[in-house]
């Protein structure tokens, strides 16, 4: 029996509550990018949060979805988002589970919930990208039927962060 629940958000969650999990996500990204040799502006996590909130409607129906994993006490232990790229394609974004929730199946459940949401939106394909040091996602996507692509695809990160292109791995799944 799993110790978490998956919640599909019809509306944006409490600002502070969602910022809590997203701040952990961005801190991990900054840590990994720094380890890769990138010089990261200390304000980058706050800028990323502001950018998310400015584009948050991209992650609600009919444009996409926002999914949370919560523990038994109702605390958010994971999140995942999906946004429509075009009429047939959705992009998985910001899948993250806290360190204490890793290995519980929460990451898999967050991906499967977004797959179901993509199907309900009529999407035929999901794509995702992840950085080379994100071994967790690079291992998980293939286990869930995603194929790693040998050529880049124009994901949000590919378009917005060209300096990361040499360090990105791209995945796709036909629904």
C-alpha positions in Angstrom: 0.0 0.0 0.0 1.4 3.4 -1.0 1.7 6.2 1.5 0.7 9.0 -0.9 -2.1 10.2 -3.0 -2.2 11.8 -6.4 -4.2 14.9 -6.9 -5.1 16.5 -10.3 -5.5 20.2 -9.9 -8.5 22.0 -11.5 -7.1 25.3 -10.2 -3.7 26.5 -9.1 -2.9 25.3 -5.6 -2.0 27.6 -2.7 0.8 29.9 -3.9 3.0 29.3 -0.8 2.4 25.5 -0.8 3.3 25.1 -4.4 6.3 27.4 -4.1 7.6 25.1 -1.3 7.9 22.1 -3.6 9.0 24.1 -6.7 11.7 25.8 -4.6 13.1 22.3 -3.8 12.9 21.4 -7.4 14.7 24.5 -8.6 17.4 24.1 -5.8 18.1 20.6 -7.1 18.4 21.9 -10.7 20.7 24.7 -9.6 22.8 22.2 -7.7 23.1 19.9 -10.7 23.9 22.7 -13.1 26.6 24.1 -10.8 28.1 20.6 -10.6 28.2 20.7 -14.4 30.3 23.8 -14.3 27.6 26.4 -15.0 27.7 29.7 -13.1 24.2 30.2 -11.8 22.9 33.6 -10.7 21.8 33.3 -7.0 18.5 34.8 -8.0 17.8 32.1 -10.6 15.4 30.0 -8.4 13.3 33.1 -7.6 13.3 34.1 -11.2 12.2 30.6 -12.2 9.3 30.7 -9.7 8.2 34.1 -11.1 8.4 32.7 -14.6 6.3 29.7 -13.6 3.6 31.9 -12.1 3.6 34.2 -15.1 2.9 31.1 -17.3 0.9 29.0 -14.8 -2.2 28.9 -17.0 -0.2 26.7 -19.4 -0.5 23.9 -16.8 -4.2 23.9 -16.4 -6.9 22.5 -18.6 -7.5 22.9 -21.5 -3.8 23.7 -22.1 -2.2 21.1 -19.8 -2.3 19.8 -16.2 -0.7 20.1 -12.8 -0.5 17.1 -10.6 0.6 16.8 -7.0 1.6 13.9 -4.8 0.7 14.3 -1.2 1.6 12.3 1.9 -1.0 11.1 4.4 -0.8 14.4 6.2 -1.6 16.3 3.0 1.9 17.7 2.6 3.1 18.0 -1.0 5.9 15.4 -1.7 5.9 15.7 -5.4 4.7 17.6 -8.4 4.5 17.3 -12.2 3.2 19.4 -14.9 2.3 19.0 -18.6 1.6 21.6 -21.2 0.3 21.4 -24.7 2.9 22.2 -27.4 0.6 21.7 -30.3 -2.7 19.9 -31.2 -1.1 16.5 -30.7 1.9 16.9 -28.4 2.2 17.6 -24.7 5.4 18.3 -22.8 6.2 16.9 -19.4 7.7 19.6 -17.1 8.9 19.8 -13.5 8.5 16.2 -12.4 9.9 16.1 -8.9 9.6 14.2 -5.7 11.2 15.0 -2.4 14.2 13.0 -1.3 12.1 11.2 1.4 9.5 10.2 -1.3 12.0 8.8 -3.8 11.6 5.1 -4.4 7.9 5.1 -3.3 6.4 5.1 -6.8 5.3 8.7 -6.5 7.4 9.7 -9.6 5.8 6.9 -11.7 2.3 7.9 -10.5 2.9 11.5 -11.4 3.9 10.6 -14.9 1.0 8.2 -15.4 -1.5 10.8 -14.1 -0.1 13.2 -16.7 -0.4 10.6 -19.4 -4.0 10.1 -18.5 -4.6 13.8 -18.6 -2.9 14.1 -22.0 -5.2 11.4 -23.4 -8.2 13.2 -22.1 -7.0 16.4 -23.8 -6.8 14.4 -27.1 -3.0 14.5 -27.2 -1.3 11.7 -29.1 2.3 12.1 -27.9 4.2 13.2 -24.9 7.8 14.6 -24.9 10.2 15.4 -22.2 13.8 16.5 -21.7 16.2 16.2 -18.8 19.7 17.1 -18.0 22.5 14.5 -18.2 23.0 14.4 -14.4 19.3 13.6 -13.8 19.9 9.9 -13.7 16.6 9.3 -11.9 14.5 10.5 -14.8 16.8 9.2 -17.5 16.2 5.7 -16.0 12.5 6.1 -15.2 11.3 7.4 -18.6 12.3 4.2 -20.5 10.7 2.0 -17.8 7.4 3.8 -18.5 7.5 3.3 -22.3 9.3 6.5 -23.3 12.0 6.2 -26.0 15.1 8.2 -25.8 15.6 10.2 -29.0 18.9 10.5 -30.8 18.0 13.9 -32.2 17.0 17.0 -30.2 13.3 18.1 -30.2 12.1 21.7 -29.6 11.1 21.4 -26.0 10.6 24.5 -23.9 14.1 24.1 -22.4 15.6 23.6 -25.8 14.1 26.8 -27.0 14.6 28.9 -23.8 18.0 27.7 -22.7 20.2 27.0 -25.7 23.3 26.7 -23.5 21.8 23.5 -22.1 21.3 21.8 -25.4 24.5 19.7 -25.3 23.4 18.4 -21.9 19.8 17.5 -22.6 18.4 14.0 -23.2 15.0 13.9 -25.1 12.3 11.4 -24.6 9.0 10.7 -26.4 6.0 8.4 -26.0 3.1 7.7 -28.3 -0.2 7.6 -26.4 
